[in-house]
Amino acid sequence: MAEAAAKPGLPNEIDPREFDGPNFQKNPFDLYKRLRDHHPIFHDRFHNRWAVSRYWDVDACFQDNQSFDRAMYKPDGPYKFGTNHVFGPNILEYGNSDEHRRLRNIVAGQFVGQKLDDFIPMIHQISDEVIDRFKDKKSFELIREFSSQVPIRVISNMLGLPRKDEDMFVEWYQALIAGLGFGGEHLMRGIRARNQMWEYLDPLIAERTGKDGEDLLSRICNAELAGSRMTPEEIKGFVALLLAAGGDTTDKAIANMWYHMTYTRPDQLDAVAKDPDLWQNVFTEMMRYDAVVHMQFRYTTREVEMHGRVIPERAGVILYLGAGNRDERVFKNPDTFDVFREDLHMGRENRSGRYKDSKPGHLGFGIGQHFCMGYAMARQESQIACTHLLEALGRPQPRDAVHPGITSPSIDSGGFRAPQELWLTR
């Protein structure tokens, strides 16, 4: 569908068909600014939803679980959770319910602290192994050869799966991600990959349940909360979610970081080369400036009044993280990518969104009850992988003088914002 322009004489009006146009897919930030400035609570009648775009409004919605829920269905209703999702039963479908809290609390501790630190040597090892495959090439395509390889191989090894099966897990991951889109063919391939992966996991889950093991699959099979464990179906749904949430987002985070370092701010790559600890700042500023995930969806549980508008009960609401992260009311010169930014919390994130340095953080991991469980893993993995690549290859240069940039995927195939390709030369 072609991009719909604002009507003459009404420069601040928004045609909701703009959200479907190629310009929004490529560069949503102009429309984000119009939303923030003129329609901070926008009623999109075409798609039957509401849009929230200012930083502190998005923050407030995240914090208010009494008014905003992630679940489409009631946990005690007739819907059988997982039946219509490419991942099967997974934690995201349960919204703010007790079941969501139960599942989250069982597994959340596996991705922080010492349990995360146990996997750090593996990230170093796999990053080097993947780099060894192309390090002698004059030029290489970073996404296909590096960023899409490291996260899934790390997850496969974290789960304690045989090294020989890594390539198979990469294929399943790619099919699952495409299945998140609206294309029927992609969905069918995604469900087929899910079923193949489940058949593969069934005997492993049975074998590891009740036995001590340091791999992540064993830990999940045996993790308990008040005597409750995940069922085999819930474990398989969580593994599928882990491939997408932990794999695709980290894959694209690495790609976005390198895009910005080679095309947006190559001058700042010089500083990063001298001080690899600055990859932490690159990651944080990427998550603010043009993060992998630009929106999250919620449903109102009651009428909510904001900016003189009343959002009705059971309305669909899009929280535009990508718009909030560019809010001029919060960040100075928000359209400039700057790893030395002084008005952004550059350290580790937390679910409260409140920091001792009193600086606002990015919105990319969400806030509150649904704060990303894998936030620490994504940050560590992205920084380690980028550090190894820079050390191994010196200072790679972009192969092409002009690059089409970061974009959202087509509507029929799933995934998140990232460059489609990123060719680099040594």
BASE-90207 format. One line per 10 residues: number of its first residue (from 0); for each residue x, y, z of N, C-alpha, C, O. Coordinates in steps of 0.2 Angstrom, whole numbers. Layout:
REM BASE-90207
NUM) X,Y,Z,X,Y,Z,X,Y,Z,X,Y,Z; ...
END
This chain:
REM BASE-90207
0) 4,-6,0,0,0,0,4,6,0,9,7,4; 3,11,-4,7,17,-5,6,21,1,1,21,5; 12,25,3,12,29,9,6,35,8,6,38,2; 2,36,12,-3,41,12,0,47,15,2,47,21; -1,53,11,2,59,14,-3,63,18,-9,62,17; -1,67,22,-5,71,26,-9,76,21,-7,78,16; -16,77,23,-20,81,18,-18,88,18,-15,91,23; -18,91,12,-16,99,11,-20,103,16,-26,102,17; -17,107,20,-21,112,24,-21,109,31,-23,112,36; -20,102,32,-20,99,38,-13,96,40,-13,90,40
10) -8,100,41,-1,97,41,0,92,47,4,88,47; -4,93,52,-3,89,58,-8,83,59,-7,79,64; -12,82,54,-17,77,54,-13,70,52,-8,71,48; -15,65,54,-12,58,52,-17,54,49,-22,52,52; -15,51,43,-19,46,40,-17,39,43,-11,38,41; -21,35,46,-18,29,49,-15,24,44,-11,20,46; -17,25,37,-13,21,32,-6,22,32,-2,18,29; -4,28,34,4,29,34,7,23,38,13,22,36; 4,20,43,8,15,47,9,9,43,13,5,44; 6,8,37,7,3,33,11,4,27,13,0,23
20) 13,10,26,17,12,20,24,11,20,27,10,26; 28,10,15,35,9,14,39,14,18,45,13,20; 37,21,18,41,26,21,41,24,29,46,25,32; 36,22,32,36,21,39,40,14,41,43,14,46; 40,10,36,44,4,37,52,6,37,56,3,41; 53,10,33,60,13,32,62,18,37,67,17,40; 58,23,38,60,28,42,53,31,46,50,35,44; 52,28,52,46,29,56,46,36,60,42,38,63; 52,39,60,54,44,65,50,50,64,48,54,68; 49,52,57,45,58,56,38,57,58,35,62,61
30) 35,52,57,28,50,60,28,50,67,23,53,70; 33,47,70,34,47,78,33,54,81,30,56,85; 37,59,77,37,66,80,31,69,79,28,73,84; 27,68,74,20,71,73,16,68,78,11,72,81; 16,62,80,12,59,85,14,62,92,9,64,95; 20,62,94,22,65,100,20,73,101,17,75,106; 21,76,95,19,84,96,12,85,95,10,90,99; 8,81,92,1,83,90,-4,78,92,-10,80,93; -2,72,93,-7,67,94,-4,62,99,-3,56,98; -2,64,105,2,59,110,-2,53,112,0,48,113
40) -9,54,111,-14,48,112,-18,48,105,-22,52,105; -16,44,101,-19,44,94,-24,38,93,-22,32,94; -30,40,91,-35,34,90,-34,33,83,-37,36,78; -32,27,81,-31,24,75,-37,20,73,-38,14,75; -42,23,70,-48,20,68,-48,15,63,-52,10,63; -43,15,59,-42,11,53,-40,4,55,-42,-1,53; -35,4,60,-33,-3,63,-36,-4,70,-34,-9,73; -41,0,72,-44,-1,78,-39,-2,84,-39,-7,87; -36,3,85,-31,3,91,-29,10,92,-31,15,89; -26,11,98,-23,18,100,-16,17,101,-13,12,102
50) -12,23,100,-5,24,100,-3,29,105,-5,34,105; 2,26,109,5,31,114,13,32,112,16,27,110; 15,38,112,21,39,109,26,43,113,32,43,111; 24,47,118,29,50,122,32,46,127,29,41,130; 38,48,129,43,44,133,39,42,140,38,36,142; 37,47,144,34,46,150,27,43,150,25,40,155; 24,44,145,17,41,144,18,33,143,15,29,146; 23,31,139,25,24,138,27,21,144,25,16,146; 31,25,148,34,22,155,28,21,159,27,16,163; 23,26,159,17,25,164,13,19,162,10,16,167
60) 12,18,156,8,12,154,12,6,156,8,1,158; 18,5,155,22,0,157,21,-2,165,21,-7,167; 21,4,169,21,3,176,14,2,178,13,-1,184; 9,3,174,2,2,177,-1,-5,174,-5,-5,169; 0,-10,178,-2,-17,176,-10,-17,178,-13,-22,175; -12,-13,182,-19,-13,183,-24,-11,178,-30,-13,177; -21,-7,173,-25,-4,168,-23,-7,161,-27,-7,156; -16,-9,160,-14,-12,154,-11,-19,155,-7,-21,159; -14,-24,150,-12,-31,151,-10,-33,144,-12,-30,139; -5,-38,144,-2,-40,138,-7,-46,135,-6,-47,129
70) -11,-49,139,-14,-55,136,-21,-53,133,-24,-48,134; -22,-57,127,-28,-56,123,-34,-60,127,-39,-57,126; -32,-65,130,-37,-70,132,-37,-70,140,-31,-69,143; -42,-72,143,-42,-73,150,-39,-79,152,-41,-84,149; -35,-80,157,-32,-86,159,-37,-91,161,-35,-97,161; -43,-89,164,-47,-94,166,-53,-95,161,-58,-98,162; -52,-93,155,-57,-93,150,-56,-100,146,-52,-104,147; -60,-101,140,-60,-107,136,-55,-108,132,-53,-113,129; -51,-102,130,-45,-102,125,-40,-107,128,-38,-106,134; -37,-111,124,-32,-115,126,-25,-112,124,-24,-111,118
80) -21,-109,128,-16,-105,127,-11,-109,123,-9,-115,124; -8,-106,118,-3,-109,113,-5,-112,107,-2,-113,102; -12,-113,106,-15,-116,100,-14,-112,94,-13,-115,89; -14,-105,95,-13,-101,89,-7,-97,88,-6,-92,84; -2,-100,92,5,-96,92,10,-101,89,10,-107,91; 15,-98,85,20,-102,82,25,-105,87,28,-110,86; 25,-102,93,29,-104,98,26,-110,103,29,-113,106; 19,-110,102,15,-115,106,14,-111,113,15,-105,113; 13,-114,118,11,-111,125,18,-107,127,23,-110,128; 17,-101,128,23,-97,130,21,-92,135,15,-90,136
90) 26,-89,139,25,-85,144,21,-78,142,18,-75,146; 22,-76,136,20,-69,134,12,-70,133,9,-64,134; 9,-75,132,2,-76,131,-2,-75,137,-8,-73,137; 1,-76,143,-3,-76,149,-3,-69,152,-6,-68,158; 0,-64,149,-1,-57,152,1,-56,159,6,-58,161; -4,-52,163,-2,-51,170,-5,-56,175,-5,-54,181; -6,-62,172,-10,-67,176,-5,-70,181,1,-69,181; -8,-74,186,-4,-78,191,0,-83,187,6,-84,189; -2,-86,181,1,-91,178,8,-88,174,13,-91,174; 7,-81,172,13,-78,169,18,-77,175,24,-79,174
100) 16,-75,181,21,-74,186,24,-81,188,30,-81,190; 20,-86,188,23,-92,190,28,-95,185,34,-97,187; 27,-94,179,32,-96,174,38,-92,174,43,-94,173; 37,-86,174,42,-81,174,47,-82,180,53,-82,180; 44,-83,186,48,-84,192,52,-90,192,57,-91,195; 49,-95,189,53,-102,188,59,-101,185,64,-104,187; 59,-97,179,65,-97,175,69,-91,175,75,-91,173; 66,-85,178,70,-79,177,77,-79,180,81,-76,177; 78,-83,186,84,-83,189,90,-86,185,96,-86,187; 88,-89,179,93,-93,175,97,-88,171,102,-90,168
110) 95,-82,170,98,-77,166,102,-71,169,103,-66,166; 103,-71,175,106,-66,179,111,-69,184,111,-75,185; 116,-65,186,120,-66,192,125,-72,190,127,-72,184; 127,-76,194,132,-82,193,129,-86,188,134,-89,184; 123,-88,187,121,-93,182,122,-90,175,123,-94,171; 121,-83,174,123,-80,168,131,-81,167,133,-82,162; 134,-79,172,142,-79,172,145,-85,170,150,-86,167; 141,-91,172,144,-98,170,144,-99,163,148,-103,160; 140,-95,159,140,-96,152,144,-91,148,145,-91,142; 147,-86,151,151,-81,148,157,-84,144,158,-82,138
120) 161,-89,147,166,-92,143,164,-95,136,167,-95,131; 158,-97,136,155,-100,130,154,-95,125,155,-96,119; 152,-89,127,150,-84,122,157,-82,119,157,-81,113; 162,-81,123,169,-80,120,171,-85,115,173,-83,110; 170,-91,117,172,-97,113,169,-97,106,172,-98,101; 162,-96,106,158,-97,100,159,-91,96,159,-91,90; 160,-85,99,162,-79,95,168,-80,90,168,-79,85; 173,-83,94,179,-84,90,178,-90,85,181,-89,79; 174,-95,86,173,-100,81,170,-98,75,172,-99,70; 165,-93,76,161,-91,70,166,-86,66,166,-86,60
130) 170,-82,70,174,-77,66,179,-81,62,181,-79,57; 182,-87,65,187,-91,61,184,-93,54,188,-94,50; 178,-93,53,175,-96,47,176,-91,41,176,-93,36; 177,-84,43,177,-79,38,183,-74,39,184,-70,35; 187,-75,44,192,-70,46,197,-69,40,201,-64,40; 198,-74,36,203,-73,31,200,-70,24,204,-69,19; 194,-69,24,191,-66,18,192,-58,18,193,-55,23; 193,-56,12,194,-49,11,188,-45,13,188,-39,16; 182,-47,11,175,-44,13,171,-50,16,171,-56,14; 166,-48,20,161,-53,22,154,-49,24,154,-43,25
140) 149,-53,24,142,-50,25,141,-52,32,140,-58,34; 141,-47,37,141,-47,44,135,-51,46,135,-55,51; 129,-50,44,123,-53,46,123,-60,45,122,-64,50; 124,-62,39,123,-69,37,129,-73,40,128,-79,43; 135,-71,41,141,-74,43,142,-73,50,146,-77,53; 140,-68,53,141,-67,60,136,-66,65,134,-70,69; 132,-61,64,127,-59,69,121,-64,70,118,-65,75; 119,-67,64,114,-72,64,116,-79,67,112,-83,68; 123,-80,67,126,-86,69,127,-87,77,126,-92,80; 130,-81,79,133,-82,86,127,-83,91,128,-88,95
150) 122,-79,91,117,-80,97,113,-87,97,112,-89,102; 112,-89,91,108,-96,91,113,-101,93,111,-106,97; 119,-101,91,124,-106,93,125,-106,101,126,-111,104; 125,-100,103,126,-99,111,120,-102,114,121,-106,119; 114,-100,112,108,-103,115,108,-111,115,107,-114,120; 110,-114,109,110,-121,108,115,-124,113,113,-129,116; 121,-121,114,126,-123,119,123,-122,126,125,-126,130; 120,-117,127,117,-116,134,112,-121,136,112,-123,142; 108,-123,131,104,-128,132,107,-135,133,104,-140,135; 113,-136,131,117,-142,132,115,-147,126,115,-153,127
160) 114,-144,120,112,-148,114,119,-150,111,124,-146,111; 119,-156,107,125,-158,104,128,-153,99,124,-150,95; 134,-152,99,137,-146,94,135,-148,87,135,-143,83; 135,-154,85,133,-156,78,126,-154,76,125,-154,70; 122,-152,81,115,-150,79,114,-143,79,109,-140,78; 120,-139,79,119,-131,79,116,-129,73,112,-124,73; 118,-131,67,116,-129,61,108,-130,60,104,-126,57; 106,-136,63,99,-137,62,95,-132,67,89,-130,65; 97,-130,72,94,-125,77,94,-119,73,89,-115,74; 99,-117,69,99,-111,66,93,-111,61,90,-105,60
170) 92,-116,57,87,-117,52,80,-116,56,76,-113,53; 79,-119,61,73,-119,65,71,-112,67,66,-109,67; 77,-109,70,76,-102,72,74,-97,66,69,-93,67; 77,-98,61,75,-93,55,67,-95,53,64,-90,51; 65,-101,53,58,-102,51,53,-100,56,48,-97,55; 55,-100,63,51,-98,68,50,-91,68,44,-88,69; 55,-87,66,55,-80,66,50,-78,60,46,-73,61; 51,-81,54,47,-79,49,40,-81,50,35,-77,48; 39,-86,54,32,-88,56,28,-83,60,22,-83,61; 32,-78,63,28,-73,67,25,-67,62,21,-63,65
180) 26,-67,56,23,-63,52,16,-65,50,13,-69,53; 13,-61,45,6,-63,43,6,-67,36,0,-68,34; 11,-69,34,11,-73,28,9,-81,30,13,-84,34; 4,-83,26,2,-90,28,7,-95,27,8,-100,31; 11,-94,21,16,-99,20,22,-99,25,24,-104,27; 23,-93,27,29,-92,33,26,-95,39,30,-99,43; 20,-95,41,17,-98,47,17,-105,46,19,-108,51; 15,-108,41,16,-115,40,23,-118,41,24,-123,44; 28,-115,38,35,-117,39,37,-116,46,40,-120,49; 34,-111,49,36,-110,56,33,-115,61,37,-118,65
190) 27,-117,60,24,-122,64,27,-129,62,28,-133,67; 29,-130,56,33,-136,54,39,-137,58,41,-142,61; 43,-131,58,49,-131,62,48,-132,69,52,-135,73; 43,-128,72,42,-129,79,40,-137,81,43,-139,86; 36,-140,77,35,-147,78,41,-151,78,42,-156,81; 45,-150,73,52,-154,72,56,-153,78,59,-157,81; 56,-146,81,60,-145,86,57,-148,93,61,-151,97; 51,-148,93,48,-152,99,49,-159,99,50,-162,104; 49,-162,93,50,-169,93,57,-171,95,59,-176,98; 62,-166,93,69,-167,95,70,-166,103,74,-169,106
200) 66,-161,106,67,-160,113,63,-165,117,66,-166,123; 58,-168,115,54,-173,119,59,-178,123,58,-178,129; 63,-181,120,67,-186,123,72,-183,128,74,-186,133; 75,-177,126,80,-174,130,76,-171,137,79,-171,142; 70,-169,136,67,-166,142,65,-172,147,66,-172,153; 63,-178,144,62,-184,148,68,-186,151,68,-188,157; 74,-186,148,80,-188,150,83,-184,156,86,-186,161; 82,-177,155,85,-173,160,81,-171,166,83,-168,171; 74,-172,166,70,-171,171,72,-175,177,72,-181,176; 73,-172,183,74,-176,189,82,-178,190,84,-181,194
210) 86,-175,185,93,-176,186,97,-170,186,95,-165,183; 102,-170,190,106,-164,190,110,-162,184,112,-167,181; 110,-156,182,114,-154,176,115,-147,176,111,-143,178; 120,-145,173,122,-137,173,120,-134,167,120,-128,166; 118,-138,162,115,-135,156,108,-132,157,105,-133,162; 107,-127,153,100,-123,154,94,-127,153,90,-126,157; 94,-132,149,88,-136,148,87,-140,155,81,-141,157; 92,-143,157,92,-147,164,89,-142,169,85,-144,173; 92,-136,170,90,-131,175,82,-130,174,79,-129,179; 80,-128,168,73,-127,167,69,-133,169,63,-132,172
220) 71,-139,167,67,-145,168,66,-146,175,61,-148,177; 71,-144,179,70,-145,186,69,-139,191,69,-140,197; 69,-133,188,68,-127,192,61,-128,195,56,-130,192; 60,-126,201,54,-126,205,53,-119,208,57,-115,210; 46,-118,209,44,-112,213,38,-115,217,33,-116,215; 39,-115,224,34,-117,229,32,-124,226,26,-126,227; 36,-129,224,35,-135,222,32,-136,215,30,-142,213; 31,-131,212,29,-131,205,34,-131,200,39,-127,200; 34,-135,195,38,-135,189,35,-134,182,29,-134,182; 38,-132,177,35,-131,171,34,-138,168,37,-143,169
230) 28,-139,164,26,-145,161,31,-146,155,34,-141,153; 31,-152,152,35,-152,145,33,-148,140,37,-145,136; 26,-146,139,24,-142,134,26,-135,136,28,-131,131; 26,-133,142,28,-126,144,36,-125,143,38,-120,140; 40,-130,144,47,-130,143,48,-129,135,52,-125,133; 45,-133,131,46,-132,124,44,-126,121,47,-123,117; 38,-123,124,36,-116,122,41,-111,124,42,-106,120; 44,-112,130,49,-107,132,56,-108,128,59,-102,127; 58,-114,126,63,-114,122,62,-111,115,67,-107,112; 56,-112,112,55,-108,106,55,-101,107,57,-97,102
240) 52,-98,112,52,-91,114,59,-89,115,61,-83,112; 64,-93,118,71,-91,119,74,-90,113,78,-86,112; 73,-94,108,76,-94,101,74,-87,98,79,-84,95; 68,-85,99,66,-78,96,68,-72,100,72,-68,97; 66,-72,106,68,-67,111,75,-66,112,78,-61,112; 79,-72,113,86,-72,114,90,-72,108,96,-70,108; 87,-75,103,91,-75,97,90,-70,92,95,-66,90; 84,-69,90,83,-64,84,85,-57,87,88,-53,83; 83,-55,93,84,-48,95,92,-47,96,94,-42,94; 95,-52,99,103,-51,99,106,-51,93,111,-47,91
250) 104,-55,88,107,-55,81,106,-48,78,111,-46,76; 100,-45,79,99,-39,76,102,-33,80,104,-28,77; 103,-34,86,106,-29,90,114,-28,88,116,-23,87; 117,-34,87,124,-34,84,124,-31,78,129,-26,76; 120,-32,73,120,-29,66,119,-22,67,122,-18,63; 114,-20,71,112,-12,72,118,-9,75,120,-3,72; 122,-12,79,128,-8,82,133,-7,77,136,-2,77; 134,-12,73,139,-12,68,137,-7,62,141,-3,59; 131,-7,61,128,-2,56,130,5,58,133,9,54; 128,7,64,129,13,67,137,15,67,139,21,66
260) 141,10,69,148,12,70,152,12,63,157,16,63; 149,10,58,152,10,51,149,15,47,152,18,42; 142,17,48,139,22,43,137,28,47,138,33,44; 134,27,53,131,33,56,137,37,60,137,43,59; 141,34,64,146,37,68,153,33,67,156,31,72; 156,33,61,163,30,61,168,33,65,173,30,67; 167,40,66,172,43,70,172,40,77,177,40,81; 166,38,80,166,35,86,168,28,87,170,26,92; 169,25,81,172,18,81,179,19,83,182,14,86; 182,24,81,189,25,83,190,25,90,195,22,93
270) 185,28,94,186,28,101,184,21,104,187,19,109; 180,18,101,178,11,103,184,6,102,185,2,106; 188,7,97,193,3,95,199,4,100,202,-1,102; 199,10,103,204,12,108,202,9,115,206,8,119; 195,9,116,193,7,123,187,3,121,181,5,121; 188,-4,121,182,-9,120,177,-8,125,171,-11,123; 178,-6,131,173,-5,136,167,-1,133,161,-1,136; 168,3,128,163,8,125,158,4,122,153,7,120; 159,-2,120,154,-6,117,147,-6,121,142,-7,119; 148,-5,128,142,-5,132,138,2,130,132,1,130
280) 142,7,129,138,13,127,135,12,120,130,15,119; 139,9,116,136,8,109,129,4,109,124,6,106; 129,-1,113,123,-5,114,118,-1,117,112,-1,114; 119,3,122,114,7,125,111,12,121,105,13,120; 115,16,117,113,21,113,109,18,107,105,21,104; 111,12,104,108,9,99,101,7,101,96,8,98; 100,5,108,93,3,110,89,9,111,83,9,111; 92,15,112,88,21,112,87,24,105,81,25,103; 92,24,101,91,28,95,87,24,89,83,27,86; 88,18,88,84,14,84,85,7,86,89,3,83
290) 81,5,91,82,-2,94,79,-7,89,75,-6,84; 80,-13,91,78,-19,87,70,-19,87,67,-20,82; 67,-18,93,60,-18,94,57,-11,95,60,-8,100; 52,-9,91,50,-2,92,43,-2,95,41,4,96; 40,-7,96,33,-7,99,31,-13,103,34,-18,102; 27,-12,108,24,-17,112,16,-16,112,14,-10,112; 13,-22,112,5,-21,112,2,-22,119,5,-27,123; -3,-19,121,-7,-20,127,-14,-19,126,-16,-17,121; -18,-22,131,-25,-21,130,-27,-18,137,-25,-20,142; -32,-13,137,-34,-10,143,-39,-14,146,-43,-18,143
300) -38,-14,153,-43,-18,157,-48,-13,160,-53,-16,163; -48,-7,159,-53,-2,161,-52,4,157,-47,5,153; -57,9,157,-56,15,154,-50,19,157,-49,19,163; -46,22,152,-40,26,154,-40,33,151,-41,33,145; -39,38,155,-39,45,153,-32,47,152,-28,47,157; -30,49,146,-23,52,145,-24,58,140,-27,57,135; -21,64,142,-20,69,137,-27,71,135,-28,73,129; -32,71,139,-39,73,138,-43,68,133,-48,69,131; -40,62,132,-43,57,128,-45,51,133,-42,50,138; -50,48,132,-52,42,136,-51,36,131,-55,35,126
310) -47,31,133,-46,25,130,-51,20,133,-50,19,139; -55,17,129,-60,13,132,-57,6,134,-52,4,133; -61,3,138,-60,-4,141,-59,-9,135,-63,-9,130; -54,-13,136,-52,-19,131,-50,-16,124,-52,-19,119; -48,-10,124,-45,-7,118,-38,-10,117,-34,-11,122; -36,-10,111,-29,-12,109,-25,-6,109,-27,0,106; -19,-6,112,-15,0,113,-7,-2,111,-5,-7,113; -5,2,106,2,1,104,7,6,108,5,12,108; 11,3,112,16,8,115,22,8,111,26,3,110; 23,14,108,29,15,103,35,17,107,37,23,108
320) 39,12,108,46,13,112,50,17,107,54,21,110; 50,15,101,54,19,96,53,27,96,57,31,95; 47,28,97,45,36,97,47,39,104,49,44,104; 45,35,109,47,38,116,55,39,117,57,43,120; 59,34,114,66,35,114,69,41,110,75,43,111; 65,44,106,67,50,102,63,56,105,63,61,101; 61,56,111,57,61,113,61,67,116,65,66,120; 60,73,112,64,79,114,63,81,121,67,85,123; 57,79,124,56,82,131,60,78,136,61,80,142; 64,73,133,68,69,138,75,69,136,80,69,140
330) 77,68,129,84,68,127,85,74,123,81,76,118; 91,77,124,94,82,120,96,80,113,100,75,113; 94,83,108,96,81,101,95,73,100,100,70,99; 89,71,101,88,64,101,89,61,94,90,55,94; 89,65,89,90,62,82,98,61,80,100,59,75; 102,62,85,109,61,84,111,55,88,110,54,94; 115,51,85,118,45,88,124,47,92,129,49,88; 125,46,98,131,48,102,132,43,108,128,43,112; 138,40,107,139,35,112,142,38,119,143,35,124; 143,45,118,145,49,124,140,53,127,141,58,131
340) 134,51,125,128,55,127,128,55,135,129,50,138; 126,61,138,126,62,145,119,62,148,119,63,154; 114,62,144,107,62,147,104,55,146,98,55,146; 108,50,146,105,43,145,109,39,150,115,39,150; 105,35,154,109,30,158,112,25,154,109,21,150; 119,24,155,123,20,150,124,13,153,127,9,150; 123,12,160,124,6,163,119,1,162,115,1,157; 119,-4,166,115,-10,166,108,-8,167,106,-4,171; 103,-11,163,96,-9,164,93,-13,170,96,-18,173; 87,-10,173,83,-14,178,76,-13,176,74,-9,172
350) 72,-17,179,64,-17,177,61,-11,180,55,-10,177; 63,-8,185,60,-2,187,61,4,183,56,9,183; 66,4,179,67,10,174,70,16,178,70,22,175; 72,15,184,74,21,188,81,19,191,83,14,193; 86,24,190,93,23,191,96,28,196,93,34,196; 101,26,199,104,30,204,107,37,201,108,42,205; 109,36,195,112,43,192,106,47,190,108,53,187; 100,46,191,94,50,190,93,51,182,89,56,180; 96,47,178,96,48,171,91,43,168,90,38,171; 87,45,163,82,40,160,86,35,156,91,36,153
360) 83,29,156,86,24,152,82,23,146,76,26,145; 84,19,141,80,17,135,74,13,137,74,10,142; 69,13,132,63,9,133,63,2,130,59,-2,130; 69,0,127,69,-5,123,68,-12,126,66,-17,122; 69,-13,132,68,-19,136,61,-19,139,60,-24,143; 57,-14,139,51,-13,142,53,-11,150,59,-10,151; 48,-11,154,48,-9,161,43,-13,165,38,-14,162; 44,-14,171,39,-17,175,39,-25,174,44,-28,173; 33,-27,175,32,-34,176,34,-38,170,36,-44,170; 34,-35,164,36,-39,158,43,-36,155,44,-37,149
370) 47,-33,160,54,-32,158,57,-38,155,56,-43,158; 61,-37,150,64,-43,147,68,-47,151,73,-44,155; 67,-53,152,71,-58,156,78,-58,154,83,-59,158; 79,-58,147,86,-59,144,90,-53,143,95,-53,139; 88,-48,147,91,-41,146,99,-42,147,103,-39,143; 101,-45,152,108,-45,154,112,-50,149,117,-48,147; 108,-55,147,111,-59,142,112,-56,135,118,-56,132; 107,-52,133,108,-49,127,113,-44,127,117,-43,122; 114,-40,132,119,-35,133,126,-38,133,131,-36,129; 127,-43,137,134,-47,138,136,-50,131,141,-49,129
380) 131,-53,128,133,-57,122,134,-52,116,139,-53,112; 131,-46,115,132,-41,110,139,-38,111,142,-37,106; 140,-36,117,147,-33,119,152,-38,118,157,-36,115; 152,-44,120,157,-49,119,158,-50,112,164,-50,109; 153,-51,108,154,-53,101,157,-47,97,161,-48,93; 155,-41,98,157,-35,95,165,-34,96,169,-32,92; 166,-35,103,173,-34,105,178,-39,101,183,-38,99; 176,-46,101,180,-51,97,181,-49,90,186,-50,87; 175,-47,87,176,-45,80,180,-40,78,184,-40,74; 180,-35,82,185,-29,81,192,-31,83,196,-29,79
390) 193,-35,88,200,-37,89,203,-42,84,208,-41,82; 198,-46,81,201,-51,76,202,-48,69,206,-50,65; 198,-42,67,198,-40,61,201,-33,60,201,-30,55; 203,-30,66,206,-23,66,200,-19,65,195,-19,69; 200,-14,61,194,-9,60,191,-10,53,193,-7,49; 186,-14,53,182,-16,47,179,-9,44,177,-5,47; 179,-9,37,176,-3,34,170,-5,30,170,-11,28; 165,-1,29,160,-3,25,162,-4,18,166,0,15; 159,-9,14,161,-10,8,158,-5,3,161,-3,-2; 152,-3,4,148,1,0,148,8,3,147,9,9
400) 148,13,-2,148,20,0,141,22,3,141,26,8; 136,19,0,129,21,2,126,14,4,127,9,1; 122,15,10,119,9,13,111,11,14,110,16,16; 107,6,12,99,8,13,97,9,20,92,11,21; 101,6,25,100,8,32,96,2,35,94,-3,33; 94,4,41,90,-1,45,82,0,43,80,5,42; 79,-6,43,72,-6,41,68,-11,45,71,-16,47; 62,-10,45,57,-15,48,56,-21,42,57,-19,36; 55,-27,44,54,-32,40,47,-31,36,43,-28,38; 46,-35,31,40,-35,27,35,-38,31,36,-42,36
410) 28,-36,30,23,-38,35,22,-45,35,19,-48,39; 23,-49,29,22,-56,29,27,-60,32,25,-66,34; 33,-58,34,38,-62,37,40,-58,44,40,-52,44; 41,-62,49,42,-59,56,49,-56,57,53,-56,52; 50,-54,63,57,-51,64,57,-44,66,51,-41,67; 62,-41,67,63,-35,70,67,-30,66,70,-32,61; 68,-24,68,72,-19,64,79,-20,64,82,-21,69; 82,-20,58,89,-21,57,91,-20,49,86,-20,45; 97,-19,48,99,-19,40,98,-26,37,99,-31,41; 96,-26,31,95,-33,28,102,-36,26,102,-42,27
420) 107,-32,24,113,-34,23,118,-29,26,117,-23,26; 124,-31,28,129,-27,30,136,-29,28,139,-33,32; 138,-27,22,145,-30,19,151,-25,22,150,-19,22; 156,-28,25,162,-25,28,168,-28,24,168,-34,22; 173,-24,24,179,-26,21,185,-24,26,184,-20,31; 190,-28,26,196,-27,30,201,-22,27,206,-21,30
END
